[in-house]
């Protein structure tokens, strides 16, 4: 599936905690789907994710598979509140983020600068050698 086909398919999907399907996704589930269907890569997921552990526990368990990246397609943006990671999404077209906005929200595209202003810190990561 191309990036554009994927975006058309997921844009507007409802947010649901621990969801990772073309019916509903949370922010991490969207990243997993993107890697699986656009990049043909199975992203490592700690069992804590499906067990419903908090975001921090899941992030710390999977962070070891990610490396510093850049603001470019195929990398993820990790957004912090204080010193704690709080949200993730896929960088698209260099300056936008495809992400699943929390409770009551849905998958959408927002300019990266808007999200960077809403959070205290942003880092960009790439998965393995992708």
Buried (B, 14 or more C-beta within 10 A) or exposed (E): BEBEEBBEBBEEBEBBEBBBEEEBBBBBBBBBBBBBBBBEBEBEBBEBBEEEBEBEBBBEBBEEEBEEBEBEEBBBBBBBEEEEBBBBBBBBEEEBBBBBBEEEEBBBBBEBEEBBEEBEBBBBBBBEEB
